[in-house]
Amino acid sequence: MEIKHLILSFLILSSIIYTNANSSDCIYTIYVQTADIPSAGTSANVSIFVGDDYKDELSISNLKDWGLMGSTHNYFRVGETDLFSLKGPCLRGPICSLIIVLSGYDNWFCDFIEITSVALGKSCSQKHFVVNKWLDINKGSALILQDECVSEYGSLRG
């Protein structure tokens, strides 16, 4: 069943790229893994912000709106990997930062998020962010920043 979803996703992405691409658009594919521990899942809204070394940023509110798992699929469930895709403006550099924002009434434990961007005539960018943390609305930690960008001077950007 999972192979069928991946093949279908590839066909959808290919058709989107072929029919709707222009020189400034990228197709973003996002895998999100929820931990396989009790109460790790959430029904809350998950938004992410993806960035590069140039401090360009792509805002993706409500990931569920971009889900490729089907209209009846429950996203962000314990032990599940969910797949999302959208078209948006290309970043100038490789993906190197991620902000995750959880809004709603419950918590979530995210294992990882992997983001790939592709565009006609541009290099592919892929980044695997190991999150391995709780986003806990009740404790005020409903936002996670992972910045692995390097400045032109060789250190993490400030």
N, C-alpha and C positions, 0 to 999 in steps of 0.2 A: 504494500500500500504506500509506504514512504517513497519508494522508487517512482511510483506513478506521480506523486505530488511533485517530486523534483523534476521529472521530465516535463510535466505540465508547466511548472514554474519557468523552466528554461525556454519552452516554446512561447510562453507569454512574454517573457523578457525580450526574446529575439524579435518578436513581432512589434513590440513597443519601440525598440531601438530602430528597426527598419522603417516603420511607418511614421514615427513622430519625432525622431531625433533631429536636433539642429546642433550647430557647432558649440553651443554653450550648455547643452544639457547632458547630464550623466544619469545613468540608471543605478540606483543604490539597492543592494540586496542585503538584508539584515537578518541574521540568525540570533535568536535570544533563547538562552537556556535557563530555565528555572530549576533551582536546586531540588534534589530528590530527598528532602527532609520534611517532617511533618509541618504543616501550616506554611510552607514556603510559597504557595501560590497566592495570586491576588486577582481581584476583579476591579481594582483601581485603574485609573488612567496612567499609562506609562508614556512619557515624552522623552525624546533625546535630542541633544544638540551635538553635532559632529563638527570638528574643527581641524585646521591644518596649521603648519608653521607660520603662515602669513596672517594668522588670526582671522581667516575667512571662516564662516560658520554656516552650517545648514541646520535649520530648525525643523524638527519632525514632531509635531504635536499629535498625541493620541495614536500610537503605533497600531492599535487595532484597526484603524481606518485603512491601513496599508497592508493588512494581512492577506496572505495567499493560501490559507488553510481552509477556506470555505466559510460561508456565512453562518453556519451553525457551530463552528468550532469555538471552544472556550479557550481563550489565550491565557498564557502565564499560569498554567497549572503545574502542580508538583511533578518534577521529573521530566517535563516536556520541553522540546525544542520547537520554537515557533519561527515561521518564515514570513518576512515582510519585504515589499519592494515598492519603490516609488521613483518617479522621475523628478529631478531637480537641478538647479544650477551646479556646475562642476566647481569643486574647490580648486585653487591654484596649485596646491601641494598635496602630498600624500596625507591621508587621514592619520591623525596622531593624538587627538583629544576627544573625550566623550564626557558629556554631562547627562546624567539620568535623573529625571524628576518624576516622582510618584505623587499623584494627587487623588484623593478619594478617602475611603474610610478604613482600609486595612493595610497590612504590611506585605512585603515581598522579599524573597531571598533570590537574588540573581547570581547565577554561576558565571556566565560569560555573555558577551555580545560580540559578534563578529560582523564586520561591515565591509562590503566590497563595492567599489564604484567602477563602472565601465562607461566608455563613450567612444563614439566613432572618431578615429584618428588620435586618441589620447591613450596614455599609459593607464593600465589598470592599477587601482590602489586597493589593498586589502589590509585590514587591521583586526587582530584578535585581542579584545580587552578582557582580561581575567578580572572579574568584579568580585565574586565570592564574598558578598556582604548583604546584610539586611538593609532594606530601606524601610524605616519605621516611622510612620506618620505620627504616632503617639509620643515618640521620643524626640521629635524634631529633626530626624535624620532622613528626610524623604528626598534628599538630593545627594548625588555622588558625583564627584569630579575625578576623572582620570586623565591627567595631562602628561603625555609622553613625548611632547614636541621638544625639539632641540633648536635653540636659537642659532644664529649664524656664528656665534662664538663657541659653540660646542657644549653648552650647558642647557639644562632644562629652562625653557622660557619662563619669564616671571610675570 
